[in-house]
């Protein structure tokens, strides 16, 4: 991700250009591959109401928004962004909105 900050202008063009989706598709495929290889997300969704495509699409959309914000915000470290991404994909964002999981019954 350090290289992204070094090439901020080019990255902004690539990630925001809606006329050429090749870069976005390749980035999304990399994210989906990582979710499959490292998190085994493809097998973990089998007992949920979600499809793998829906979850990876949602994950990638948020990942893209965070990258866009980061590239356009001065003074944000790579480590901070990585922590933010991990935190976004936990229960914390819902708890920030006041959704309480205490006593939640998954059955």
PDB file as gemmi writes it, atoms N, CA and C in Angstrom:
CRYST1    1.000    1.000    1.000  90.00  90.00  90.00 P 1                      
ATOM      1  N   UNK A   1       0.807  -1.192   0.000  1.00  0.00           N  
ATOM      2  CA  UNK A   1       0.000   0.000   0.000  1.00  0.00           C  
ATOM      3  C   UNK A   1       0.851   1.257   0.000  1.00  0.00           C  
ATOM      4  N   UNK A   2       2.095   1.140   0.395  1.00  0.00           N  
ATOM      5  CA  UNK A   2       2.958   2.304   0.401  1.00  0.00           C  
ATOM      6  C   UNK A   2       3.100   2.856  -1.010  1.00  0.00           C  
ATOM      7  N   UNK A   3       3.174   1.988  -1.991  1.00  0.00           N  
ATOM      8  CA  UNK A   3       3.304   2.434  -3.376  1.00  0.00           C  
ATOM      9  C   UNK A   3       2.089   3.229  -3.825  1.00  0.00           C  
ATOM     10  N   UNK A   4       0.944   2.968  -3.270  1.00  0.00           N  
ATOM     11  CA  UNK A   4      -0.268   3.711  -3.614  1.00  0.00           C  
ATOM     12  C   UNK A   4      -0.082   5.180  -3.259  1.00  0.00           C  
ATOM     13  N   UNK A   5       0.425   5.466  -2.080  1.00  0.00           N  
ATOM     14  CA  UNK A   5       0.624   6.852  -1.659  1.00  0.00           C  
ATOM     15  C   UNK A   5       1.647   7.550  -2.552  1.00  0.00           C  
ATOM     16  N   UNK A   6       2.670   6.825  -2.996  1.00  0.00           N  
ATOM     17  CA  UNK A   6       3.696   7.404  -3.856  1.00  0.00           C  
ATOM     18  C   UNK A   6       3.133   7.775  -5.225  1.00  0.00           C  
ATOM     19  N   UNK A   7       2.144   7.045  -5.678  1.00  0.00           N  
ATOM     20  CA  UNK A   7       1.539   7.269  -6.983  1.00  0.00           C  
ATOM     21  C   UNK A   7       0.084   7.717  -6.829  1.00  0.00           C  
ATOM     22  N   UNK A   8      -0.151   8.645  -5.917  1.00  0.00           N  
ATOM     23  CA  UNK A   8      -1.494   9.075  -5.552  1.00  0.00           C  
ATOM     24  C   UNK A   8      -2.336   9.502  -6.755  1.00  0.00           C  
ATOM     25  N   UNK A   9      -1.801  10.331  -7.609  1.00  0.00           N  
ATOM     26  CA  UNK A   9      -2.563  10.842  -8.748  1.00  0.00           C  
ATOM     27  C   UNK A   9      -2.959   9.712  -9.702  1.00  0.00           C  
ATOM     28  N   UNK A  10      -2.016   8.841 -10.023  1.00  0.00           N  
ATOM     29  CA  UNK A  10      -2.312   7.708 -10.898  1.00  0.00           C  
ATOM     30  C   UNK A  10      -3.338   6.783 -10.263  1.00  0.00           C  
ATOM     31  N   UNK A  11      -3.169   6.489  -8.987  1.00  0.00           N  
ATOM     32  CA  UNK A  11      -4.108   5.606  -8.299  1.00  0.00           C  
ATOM     33  C   UNK A  11      -5.508   6.210  -8.271  1.00  0.00           C  
ATOM     34  N   UNK A  12      -5.609   7.506  -8.028  1.00  0.00           N  
ATOM     35  CA  UNK A  12      -6.915   8.175  -8.045  1.00  0.00           C  
ATOM     36  C   UNK A  12      -7.607   7.996  -9.389  1.00  0.00           C  
ATOM     37  N   UNK A  13      -6.854   8.132 -10.459  1.00  0.00           N  
ATOM     38  CA  UNK A  13      -7.431   7.949 -11.793  1.00  0.00           C  
ATOM     39  C   UNK A  13      -7.893   6.509 -11.968  1.00  0.00           C  
ATOM     40  N   UNK A  14      -7.052   5.562 -11.594  1.00  0.00           N  
ATOM     41  CA  UNK A  14      -7.390   4.148 -11.781  1.00  0.00           C  
ATOM     42  C   UNK A  14      -8.603   3.717 -10.961  1.00  0.00           C  
ATOM     43  N   UNK A  15      -8.659   4.128  -9.718  1.00  0.00           N  
ATOM     44  CA  UNK A  15      -9.730   3.645  -8.846  1.00  0.00           C  
ATOM     45  C   UNK A  15     -11.050   4.388  -9.075  1.00  0.00           C  
ATOM     46  N   UNK A  16     -10.993   5.581  -9.648  1.00  0.00           N  
ATOM     47  CA  UNK A  16     -12.206   6.365  -9.849  1.00  0.00           C  
ATOM     48  C   UNK A  16     -12.702   6.358 -11.289  1.00  0.00           C  
ATOM     49  N   UNK A  17     -11.939   5.827 -12.218  1.00  0.00           N  
ATOM     50  CA  UNK A  17     -12.329   5.835 -13.625  1.00  0.00           C  
ATOM     51  C   UNK A  17     -13.394   4.776 -13.884  1.00  0.00           C  
ATOM     52  N   UNK A  18     -14.596   5.221 -14.164  1.00  0.00           N  
ATOM     53  CA  UNK A  18     -15.708   4.303 -14.424  1.00  0.00           C  
ATOM     54  C   UNK A  18     -15.747   3.838 -15.883  1.00  0.00           C  
ATOM     55  N   UNK A  19     -14.920   4.428 -16.739  1.00  0.00           N  
ATOM     56  CA  UNK A  19     -14.944   4.058 -18.155  1.00  0.00           C  
ATOM     57  C   UNK A  19     -14.078   2.847 -18.463  1.00  0.00           C  
ATOM     58  N   UNK A  20     -13.110   2.559 -17.599  1.00  0.00           N  
ATOM     59  CA  UNK A  20     -12.238   1.404 -17.806  1.00  0.00           C  
ATOM     60  C   UNK A  20     -12.226   0.588 -16.524  1.00  0.00           C  
ATOM     61  N   UNK A  21     -12.943  -0.486 -16.509  1.00  0.00           N  
ATOM     62  CA  UNK A  21     -13.102  -1.258 -15.280  1.00  0.00           C  
ATOM     63  C   UNK A  21     -12.044  -2.341 -15.082  1.00  0.00           C  
ATOM     64  N   UNK A  22     -11.069  -2.437 -15.964  1.00  0.00           N  
ATOM     65  CA  UNK A  22     -10.071  -3.508 -15.862  1.00  0.00           C  
ATOM     66  C   UNK A  22      -9.303  -3.440 -14.537  1.00  0.00           C  
ATOM     67  N   UNK A  23      -8.841  -2.255 -14.142  1.00  0.00           N  
ATOM     68  CA  UNK A  23      -8.087  -2.125 -12.891  1.00  0.00           C  
ATOM     69  C   UNK A  23      -8.948  -2.535 -11.698  1.00  0.00           C  
ATOM     70  N   UNK A  24     -10.176  -2.019 -11.644  1.00  0.00           N  
ATOM     71  CA  UNK A  24     -11.081  -2.335 -10.531  1.00  0.00           C  
ATOM     72  C   UNK A  24     -11.378  -3.831 -10.501  1.00  0.00           C  
ATOM     73  N   UNK A  25     -11.627  -4.430 -11.655  1.00  0.00           N  
ATOM     74  CA  UNK A  25     -11.904  -5.866 -11.701  1.00  0.00           C  
ATOM     75  C   UNK A  25     -10.712  -6.688 -11.225  1.00  0.00           C  
ATOM     76  N   UNK A  26      -9.514  -6.284 -11.595  1.00  0.00           N  
ATOM     77  CA  UNK A  26      -8.317  -7.011 -11.163  1.00  0.00           C  
ATOM     78  C   UNK A  26      -8.076  -6.834  -9.666  1.00  0.00           C  
ATOM     79  N   UNK A  27      -8.304  -5.629  -9.163  1.00  0.00           N  
ATOM     80  CA  UNK A  27      -8.166  -5.381  -7.728  1.00  0.00           C  
ATOM     81  C   UNK A  27      -9.202  -6.181  -6.952  1.00  0.00           C  
ATOM     82  N   UNK A  28     -10.435  -6.193  -7.448  1.00  0.00           N  
ATOM     83  CA  UNK A  28     -11.485  -6.965  -6.783  1.00  0.00           C  
ATOM     84  C   UNK A  28     -11.142  -8.452  -6.793  1.00  0.00           C  
ATOM     85  N   UNK A  29     -10.649  -8.961  -7.905  1.00  0.00           N  
ATOM     86  CA  UNK A  29     -10.289 -10.376  -7.978  1.00  0.00           C  
ATOM     87  C   UNK A  29      -9.189 -10.713  -6.977  1.00  0.00           C  
ATOM     88  N   UNK A  30      -8.237  -9.792  -6.790  1.00  0.00           N  
ATOM     89  CA  UNK A  30      -7.171 -10.004  -5.808  1.00  0.00           C  
ATOM     90  C   UNK A  30      -7.755 -10.073  -4.396  1.00  0.00           C  
ATOM     91  N   UNK A  31      -8.679  -9.173  -4.086  1.00  0.00           N  
ATOM     92  CA  UNK A  31      -9.317  -9.177  -2.769  1.00  0.00           C  
ATOM     93  C   UNK A  31     -10.109 -10.468  -2.565  1.00  0.00           C  
ATOM     94  N   UNK A  32     -10.880 -10.876  -3.575  1.00  0.00           N  
ATOM     95  CA  UNK A  32     -11.668 -12.113  -3.492  1.00  0.00           C  
ATOM     96  C   UNK A  32     -10.745 -13.317  -3.321  1.00  0.00           C  
ATOM     97  N   UNK A  33      -9.659 -13.354  -4.064  1.00  0.00           N  
ATOM     98  CA  UNK A  33      -8.702 -14.461  -3.928  1.00  0.00           C  
ATOM     99  C   UNK A  33      -8.117 -14.507  -2.520  1.00  0.00           C  
ATOM    100  N   UNK A  34      -7.773 -13.344  -1.978  1.00  0.00           N  
ATOM    101  CA  UNK A  34      -7.226 -13.300  -0.617  1.00  0.00           C  
ATOM    102  C   UNK A  34      -8.261 -13.750   0.406  1.00  0.00           C  
ATOM    103  N   UNK A  35      -9.513 -13.322   0.235  1.00  0.00           N  
ATOM    104  CA  UNK A  35     -10.567 -13.764   1.149  1.00  0.00           C  
ATOM    105  C   UNK A  35     -10.763 -15.274   1.081  1.00  0.00           C  
ATOM    106  N   UNK A  36     -10.579 -15.841  -0.083  1.00  0.00           N  
ATOM    107  CA  UNK A  36     -10.729 -17.279  -0.257  1.00  0.00           C  
ATOM    108  C   UNK A  36      -9.533 -18.026   0.326  1.00  0.00           C  
ATOM    109  N   UNK A  37      -8.324 -17.600  -0.032  1.00  0.00           N  
ATOM    110  CA  UNK A  37      -7.119 -18.306   0.398  1.00  0.00           C  
ATOM    111  C   UNK A  37      -6.831 -18.161   1.886  1.00  0.00           C  
ATOM    112  N   UNK A  38      -6.947 -16.947   2.406  1.00  0.00           N  
ATOM    113  CA  UNK A  38      -6.521 -16.695   3.778  1.00  0.00           C  
ATOM    114  C   UNK A  38      -7.653 -16.789   4.797  1.00  0.00           C  
ATOM    115  N   UNK A  39      -8.854 -16.397   4.408  1.00  0.00           N  
ATOM    116  CA  UNK A  39      -9.962 -16.382   5.366  1.00  0.00           C  
ATOM    117  C   UNK A  39     -10.951 -17.514   5.126  1.00  0.00           C  
ATOM    118  N   UNK A  40     -10.800 -18.213   4.023  1.00  0.00           N  
ATOM    119  CA  UNK A  40     -11.710 -19.309   3.648  1.00  0.00           C  
ATOM    120  C   UNK A  40     -13.168 -18.855   3.659  1.00  0.00           C  
ATOM    121  N   UNK A  41     -13.380 -17.617   3.200  1.00  0.00           N  
ATOM    122  CA  UNK A  41     -14.717 -17.030   3.221  1.00  0.00           C  
ATOM    123  C   UNK A  41     -15.695 -17.803   2.351  1.00  0.00           C  
ATOM    124  N   UNK A  42     -15.199 -18.457   1.311  1.00  0.00           N  
ATOM    125  CA  UNK A  42     -16.088 -19.205   0.415  1.00  0.00           C  
ATOM    126  C   UNK A  42     -16.775 -20.361   1.126  1.00  0.00           C  
ATOM    127  N   UNK A  43     -16.117 -20.950   2.110  1.00  0.00           N  
ATOM    128  CA  UNK A  43     -16.738 -22.061   2.839  1.00  0.00           C  
ATOM    129  C   UNK A  43     -17.508 -21.587   4.063  1.00  0.00           C  
ATOM    130  N   UNK A  44     -17.113 -20.454   4.619  1.00  0.00           N  
ATOM    131  CA  UNK A  44     -17.753 -19.954   5.842  1.00  0.00           C  
ATOM    132  C   UNK A  44     -19.144 -19.383   5.591  1.00  0.00           C  
ATOM    133  N   UNK A  45     -19.452 -18.991   4.374  1.00  0.00           N  
ATOM    134  CA  UNK A  45     -20.775 -18.407   4.108  1.00  0.00           C  
ATOM    135  C   UNK A  45     -21.846 -19.457   3.885  1.00  0.00           C  
ATOM    136  N   UNK A  46     -21.474 -20.712   3.810  1.00  0.00           N  
ATOM    137  CA  UNK A  46     -22.445 -21.773   3.489  1.00  0.00           C  
ATOM    138  C   UNK A  46     -23.582 -21.879   4.489  1.00  0.00           C  
ATOM    139  N   UNK A  47     -23.356 -21.538   5.727  1.00  0.00           N  
ATOM    140  CA  UNK A  47     -24.394 -21.627   6.748  1.00  0.00           C  
ATOM    141  C   UNK A  47     -24.983 -20.258   7.093  1.00  0.00           C  
ATOM    142  N   UNK A  48     -24.938 -19.338   6.126  1.00  0.00           N  
ATOM    143  CA  UNK A  48     -25.484 -18.000   6.346  1.00  0.00           C  
ATOM    144  C   UNK A  48     -26.560 -17.728   5.297  1.00  0.00           C  
ATOM    145  N   UNK A  49     -27.163 -16.562   5.399  1.00  0.00           N  
ATOM    146  CA  UNK A  49     -28.166 -16.133   4.424  1.00  0.00           C  
ATOM    147  C   UNK A  49     -27.516 -15.444   3.229  1.00  0.00           C  
ATOM    148  N   UNK A  50     -26.209 -15.339   3.216  1.00  0.00           N  
ATOM    149  CA  UNK A  50     -25.494 -14.579   2.197  1.00  0.00           C  
ATOM    150  C   UNK A  50     -24.794 -15.483   1.206  1.00  0.00           C  
ATOM    151  N   UNK A  51     -24.646 -14.983   0.002  1.00  0.00           N  
ATOM    152  CA  UNK A  51     -23.834 -15.700  -0.978  1.00  0.00           C  
ATOM    153  C   UNK A  51     -22.403 -15.176  -0.885  1.00  0.00           C  
ATOM    154  N   UNK A  52     -21.488 -15.972  -1.336  1.00  0.00           N  
ATOM    155  CA  UNK A  52     -20.085 -15.577  -1.360  1.00  0.00           C  
ATOM    156  C   UNK A  52     -19.915 -14.326  -2.218  1.00  0.00           C  
ATOM    157  N   UNK A  53     -20.612 -14.264  -3.336  1.00  0.00           N  
ATOM    158  CA  UNK A  53     -20.507 -13.116  -4.243  1.00  0.00           C  
ATOM    159  C   UNK A  53     -21.005 -11.837  -3.575  1.00  0.00           C  
ATOM    160  N   UNK A  54     -22.105 -11.930  -2.828  1.00  0.00           N  
ATOM    161  CA  UNK A  54     -22.629 -10.755  -2.135  1.00  0.00           C  
ATOM    162  C   UNK A  54     -21.648 -10.270  -1.069  1.00  0.00           C  
ATOM    163  N   UNK A  55     -21.141 -11.177  -0.260  1.00  0.00           N  
ATOM    164  CA  UNK A  55     -20.230 -10.783   0.808  1.00  0.00           C  
ATOM    165  C   UNK A  55     -18.922 -10.223   0.262  1.00  0.00           C  
ATOM    166  N   UNK A  56     -18.358 -10.851  -0.761  1.00  0.00           N  
ATOM    167  CA  UNK A  56     -17.103 -10.337  -1.307  1.00  0.00           C  
ATOM    168  C   UNK A  56     -17.338  -9.011  -2.029  1.00  0.00           C  
ATOM    169  N   UNK A  57     -18.493  -8.858  -2.657  1.00  0.00           N  
ATOM    170  CA  UNK A  57     -18.824  -7.589  -3.303  1.00  0.00           C  
ATOM    171  C   UNK A  57     -18.947  -6.464  -2.289  1.00  0.00           C  
ATOM    172  N   UNK A  58     -19.606  -6.736  -1.167  1.00  0.00           N  
ATOM    173  CA  UNK A  58     -19.756  -5.744  -0.106  1.00  0.00           C  
ATOM    174  C   UNK A  58     -18.398  -5.420   0.517  1.00  0.00           C  
ATOM    175  N   UNK A  59     -17.613  -6.437   0.771  1.00  0.00           N  
ATOM    176  CA  UNK A  59     -16.278  -6.238   1.335  1.00  0.00           C  
ATOM    177  C   UNK A  59     -15.450  -5.371   0.406  1.00  0.00           C  
ATOM    178  N   UNK A  60     -15.469  -5.695  -0.887  1.00  0.00           N  
ATOM    179  CA  UNK A  60     -14.652  -4.933  -1.835  1.00  0.00           C  
ATOM    180  C   UNK A  60     -15.133  -3.493  -1.952  1.00  0.00           C  
ATOM    181  N   UNK A  61     -16.437  -3.266  -1.937  1.00  0.00           N  
ATOM    182  CA  UNK A  61     -16.967  -1.899  -2.034  1.00  0.00           C  
ATOM    183  C   UNK A  61     -16.451  -1.046  -0.880  1.00  0.00           C  
ATOM    184  N   UNK A  62     -16.496  -1.578   0.333  1.00  0.00           N  
ATOM    185  CA  UNK A  62     -16.008  -0.837   1.487  1.00  0.00           C  
ATOM    186  C   UNK A  62     -14.487  -0.676   1.415  1.00  0.00           C  
ATOM    187  N   UNK A  63     -13.792  -1.704   1.006  1.00  0.00           N  
ATOM    188  CA  UNK A  63     -12.339  -1.653   0.843  1.00  0.00           C  
ATOM    189  C   UNK A  63     -11.964  -0.533  -0.134  1.00  0.00           C  
ATOM    190  N   UNK A  64     -12.691  -0.430  -1.230  1.00  0.00           N  
ATOM    191  CA  UNK A  64     -12.435   0.601  -2.241  1.00  0.00           C  
ATOM    192  C   UNK A  64     -12.685   1.994  -1.676  1.00  0.00           C  
ATOM    193  N   UNK A  65     -13.749   2.162  -0.921  1.00  0.00           N  
ATOM    194  CA  UNK A  65     -14.050   3.459  -0.313  1.00  0.00           C  
ATOM    195  C   UNK A  65     -12.953   3.855   0.667  1.00  0.00           C  
ATOM    196  N   UNK A  66     -12.492   2.916   1.470  1.00  0.00           N  
ATOM    197  CA  UNK A  66     -11.416   3.213   2.423  1.00  0.00           C  
ATOM    198  C   UNK A  66     -10.151   3.607   1.679  1.00  0.00           C  
ATOM    199  N   UNK A  67      -9.809   2.890   0.604  1.00  0.00           N  
ATOM    200  CA  UNK A  67      -8.618   3.239  -0.181  1.00  0.00           C  
ATOM    201  C   UNK A  67      -8.742   4.641  -0.771  1.00  0.00           C  
ATOM    202  N   UNK A  68      -9.905   4.957  -1.322  1.00  0.00           N  
ATOM    203  CA  UNK A  68     -10.109   6.286  -1.897  1.00  0.00           C  
ATOM    204  C   UNK A  68      -9.936   7.367  -0.825  1.00  0.00           C  
ATOM    205  N   UNK A  69     -10.523   7.144   0.340  1.00  0.00           N  
ATOM    206  CA  UNK A  69     -10.405   8.108   1.437  1.00  0.00           C  
ATOM    207  C   UNK A  69      -8.949   8.265   1.851  1.00  0.00           C  
ATOM    208  N   UNK A  70      -8.250   7.145   1.991  1.00  0.00           N  
ATOM    209  CA  UNK A  70      -6.871   7.169   2.447  1.00  0.00           C  
ATOM    210  C   UNK A  70      -5.970   7.930   1.486  1.00  0.00           C  
ATOM    211  N   UNK A  71      -6.107   7.662   0.209  1.00  0.00           N  
ATOM    212  CA  UNK A  71      -5.264   8.316  -0.786  1.00  0.00           C  
ATOM    213  C   UNK A  71      -5.494   9.828  -0.784  1.00  0.00           C  
ATOM    214  N   UNK A  72      -6.695  10.243  -0.470  1.00  0.00           N  
ATOM    215  CA  UNK A  72      -7.024  11.665  -0.503  1.00  0.00           C  
ATOM    216  C   UNK A  72      -6.911  12.358   0.847  1.00  0.00           C  
ATOM    217  N   UNK A  73      -6.401  11.662   1.857  1.00  0.00           N  
ATOM    218  CA  UNK A  73      -6.246  12.230   3.186  1.00  0.00           C  
ATOM    219  C   UNK A  73      -4.771  12.224   3.553  1.00  0.00           C  
ATOM    220  N   UNK A  74      -4.255  13.366   3.908  1.00  0.00           N  
ATOM    221  CA  UNK A  74      -2.838  13.484   4.254  1.00  0.00           C  
ATOM    222  C   UNK A  74      -2.570  12.950   5.656  1.00  0.00           C  
ATOM    223  N   UNK A  75      -1.394  12.374   5.841  1.00  0.00           N  
ATOM    224  CA  UNK A  75      -0.919  12.007   7.161  1.00  0.00           C  
ATOM    225  C   UNK A  75      -1.485  10.728   7.751  1.00  0.00           C  
ATOM    226  N   UNK A  76      -2.124   9.884   6.943  1.00  0.00           N  
ATOM    227  CA  UNK A  76      -2.679   8.628   7.452  1.00  0.00           C  
ATOM    228  C   UNK A  76      -1.710   7.496   7.094  1.00  0.00           C  
ATOM    229  N   UNK A  77      -1.239   6.787   8.101  1.00  0.00           N  
ATOM    230  CA  UNK A  77      -0.247   5.732   7.873  1.00  0.00           C  
ATOM    231  C   UNK A  77      -0.891   4.460   7.326  1.00  0.00           C  
ATOM    232  N   UNK A  78      -0.081   3.648   6.694  1.00  0.00           N  
ATOM    233  CA  UNK A  78      -0.527   2.356   6.177  1.00  0.00           C  
ATOM    234  C   UNK A  78      -1.023   1.473   7.315  1.00  0.00           C  
ATOM    235  N   UNK A  79      -0.297   1.453   8.424  1.00  0.00           N  
ATOM    236  CA  UNK A  79      -0.702   0.631   9.570  1.00  0.00           C  
ATOM    237  C   UNK A  79      -2.072   1.040  10.086  1.00  0.00           C  
ATOM    238  N   UNK A  80      -2.325   2.342  10.147  1.00  0.00           N  
ATOM    239  CA  UNK A  80      -3.620   2.834  10.617  1.00  0.00           C  
ATOM    240  C   UNK A  80      -4.739   2.363   9.685  1.00  0.00           C  
ATOM    241  N   UNK A  81      -4.501   2.434   8.392  1.00  0.00           N  
ATOM    242  CA  UNK A  81      -5.510   2.009   7.418  1.00  0.00           C  
ATOM    243  C   UNK A  81      -5.764   0.511   7.528  1.00  0.00           C  
ATOM    244  N   UNK A  82      -4.720  -0.270   7.713  1.00  0.00           N  
ATOM    245  CA  UNK A  82      -4.894  -1.715   7.858  1.00  0.00           C  
ATOM    246  C   UNK A  82      -5.711  -2.029   9.110  1.00  0.00           C  
ATOM    247  N   UNK A  83      -5.437  -1.338  10.214  1.00  0.00           N  
ATOM    248  CA  UNK A  83      -6.228  -1.527  11.431  1.00  0.00           C  
ATOM    249  C   UNK A  83      -7.683  -1.143  11.193  1.00  0.00           C  
ATOM    250  N   UNK A  84      -7.887  -0.060  10.461  1.00  0.00           N  
ATOM    251  CA  UNK A  84      -9.234   0.407  10.164  1.00  0.00           C  
ATOM    252  C   UNK A  84      -9.998  -0.627   9.338  1.00  0.00           C  
ATOM    253  N   UNK A  85      -9.347  -1.191   8.335  1.00  0.00           N  
ATOM    254  CA  UNK A  85      -9.996  -2.196   7.490  1.00  0.00           C  
ATOM    255  C   UNK A  85     -10.398  -3.400   8.328  1.00  0.00           C  
ATOM    256  N   UNK A  86      -9.499  -3.870   9.180  1.00  0.00           N  
ATOM    257  CA  UNK A  86      -9.818  -5.012  10.037  1.00  0.00           C  
ATOM    258  C   UNK A  86     -10.956  -4.686  10.994  1.00  0.00           C  
ATOM    259  N   UNK A  87     -10.962  -3.475  11.534  1.00  0.00           N  
ATOM    260  CA  UNK A  87     -12.008  -3.082  12.463  1.00  0.00           C  
ATOM    261  C   UNK A  87     -13.360  -2.943  11.765  1.00  0.00           C  
ATOM    262  N   UNK A  88     -13.362  -2.455  10.527  1.00  0.00           N  
ATOM    263  CA  UNK A  88     -14.611  -2.310   9.784  1.00  0.00           C  
ATOM    264  C   UNK A  88     -15.292  -3.651   9.560  1.00  0.00           C  
ATOM    265  N   UNK A  89     -14.510  -4.703   9.473  1.00  0.00           N  
ATOM    266  CA  UNK A  89     -15.093  -6.010   9.209  1.00  0.00           C  
ATOM    267  C   UNK A  89     -15.232  -6.836  10.477  1.00  0.00           C  
ATOM    268  N   UNK A  90     -15.489  -6.132  11.562  1.00  0.00           N  
ATOM    269  CA  UNK A  90     -15.837  -6.756  12.830  1.00  0.00           C  
ATOM    270  C   UNK A  90     -17.207  -6.226  13.214  1.00  0.00           C  
ATOM    271  N   UNK A  91     -17.615  -6.488  14.411  1.00  0.00           N  
ATOM    272  CA  UNK A  91     -18.906  -5.985  14.887  1.00  0.00           C  
ATOM    273  C   UNK A  91     -18.845  -4.517  15.301  1.00  0.00           C  
ATOM    274  N   UNK A  92     -17.658  -3.969  15.420  1.00  0.00           N  
ATOM    275  CA  UNK A  92     -17.506  -2.610  15.923  1.00  0.00           C  
ATOM    276  C   UNK A  92     -18.328  -1.563  15.182  1.00  0.00           C  
ATOM    277  N   UNK A  93     -18.345  -1.524  13.851  1.00  0.00           N  
ATOM    278  CA  UNK A  93     -19.136  -0.478  13.191  1.00  0.00           C  
ATOM    279  C   UNK A  93     -20.610  -0.528  13.576  1.00  0.00           C  
ATOM    280  N   UNK A  94     -21.147  -1.719  13.737  1.00  0.00           N  
ATOM    281  CA  UNK A  94     -22.546  -1.835  14.138  1.00  0.00           C  
ATOM    282  C   UNK A  94     -22.728  -1.376  15.582  1.00  0.00           C  
ATOM    283  N   UNK A  95     -21.759  -1.679  16.428  1.00  0.00           N  
ATOM    284  CA  UNK A  95     -21.820  -1.223  17.809  1.00  0.00           C  
ATOM    285  C   UNK A  95     -21.725   0.301  17.876  1.00  0.00           C  
ATOM    286  N   UNK A  96     -20.931   0.915  16.995  1.00  0.00           N  
ATOM    287  CA  UNK A  96     -20.845   2.376  16.939  1.00  0.00           C  
ATOM    288  C   UNK A  96     -22.214   2.975  16.634  1.00  0.00           C  
ATOM    289  N   UNK A  97     -23.016   2.264  15.866  1.00  0.00           N  
ATOM    290  CA  UNK A  97     -24.351   2.741  15.500  1.00  0.00           C  
ATOM    291  C   UNK A  97     -25.390   2.436  16.575  1.00  0.00           C  
ATOM    292  N   UNK A  98     -24.948   1.812  17.672  1.00  0.00           N  
ATOM    293  CA  UNK A  98     -25.858   1.549  18.775  1.00  0.00           C  
ATOM    294  C   UNK A  98     -26.518   0.189  18.728  1.00  0.00           C  
ATOM    295  N   UNK A  99     -26.066  -0.684  17.840  1.00  0.00           N  
ATOM    296  CA  UNK A  99     -26.624  -2.028  17.760  1.00  0.00           C  
ATOM    297  C   UNK A  99     -25.905  -2.895  18.784  1.00  0.00           C  
ATOM    298  N   UNK A 100     -26.657  -3.459  19.704  1.00  0.00           N  
ATOM    299  CA  UNK A 100     -26.113  -4.210  20.821  1.00  0.00           C  
ATOM    300  C   UNK A 100     -26.175  -5.698  20.534  1.00  0.00           C  
ATOM    301  N   UNK A 101     -25.057  -6.380  20.654  1.00  0.00           N  
ATOM    302  CA  UNK A 101     -25.019  -7.820  20.408  1.00  0.00           C  
ATOM    303  C   UNK A 101     -25.091  -8.635  21.688  1.00  0.00           C  
ATOM    304  N   UNK A 102     -25.103  -7.971  22.818  1.00  0.00           N  
ATOM    305  CA  UNK A 102     -25.155  -8.683  24.086  1.00  0.00           C  
ATOM    306  C   UNK A 102     -26.497  -9.431  24.174  1.00  0.00           C  
ATOM    307  N   UNK A 103     -26.421 -10.682  24.454  1.00  0.00           N  
ATOM    308  CA  UNK A 103     -27.627 -11.490  24.553  1.00  0.00           C  
ATOM    309  C   UNK A 103     -28.166 -11.949  23.202  1.00  0.00           C  
ATOM    310  N   UNK A 104     -27.435 -11.652  22.134  1.00  0.00           N  
ATOM    311  CA  UNK A 104     -27.874 -12.085  20.806  1.00  0.00           C  
ATOM    312  C   UNK A 104     -27.799 -13.595  20.712  1.00  0.00           C  
ATOM    313  N   UNK A 105     -28.873 -14.211  20.291  1.00  0.00           N  
ATOM    314  CA  UNK A 105     -28.932 -15.670  20.143  1.00  0.00           C  
ATOM    315  C   UNK A 105     -28.821 -15.999  18.673  1.00  0.00           C  
ATOM    316  N   UNK A 106     -27.746 -16.683  18.290  1.00  0.00           N  
ATOM    317  CA  UNK A 106     -27.515 -16.993  16.879  1.00  0.00           C  
ATOM    318  C   UNK A 106     -28.420 -18.104  16.366  1.00  0.00           C  
ATOM    319  N   UNK A 107     -29.151 -18.796  17.220  1.00  0.00           N  
ATOM    320  CA  UNK A 107     -30.015 -19.901  16.763  1.00  0.00           C  
ATOM    321  C   UNK A 107     -31.281 -19.390  16.220  1.00  0.00           C  
TER     322      UNK A 107                                                      
END                                                                             
